[in-house]
Amino acid sequence: MSKLRRHLSANTASNVEPRKLSDLKEKSGNLYESIAVIAKRANQINIAIKEELHNKLEEFASHTDSLEEIHENKEQIEISRAYERMPNPALLATTEFLEDKVYFRRDDENLFQ
């Protein structure tokens, strides 16, 4: 199953919803650490989705210059629209973090004490 279908089936809302900071703090014990974990996970999701989109669109790429390139490919447009409708990677990462689907660890336990 592609990442696109997985994220769309995750039922993550495409709009921003307010979150309680205390919920974020509970997961790691430190609000800033939680935000850093979410940011790193959002970056991972963004990179994976971008690679998947480029791979799918590469199938439609034409390496010759001609007038035939000008016509629109409906499949390519539908793929692009599907990716545009996806929730923001930061929203996906926050949902994963709050649902305990993100594994993180500290290298130095004394770092935040």
Secondary structure, 3 states (H helix, E strand, C coil): CCHHHHHHCCCCCCCCCCCCHHHHHHHHCCHHHHHHHHHHHHHHHHHHHHHHHHHHHHCCCCCCCCHHHHCCCHHHHHHHHHHHHCCCHHHHHHHHHHCCCCCCCCCCCCCCC
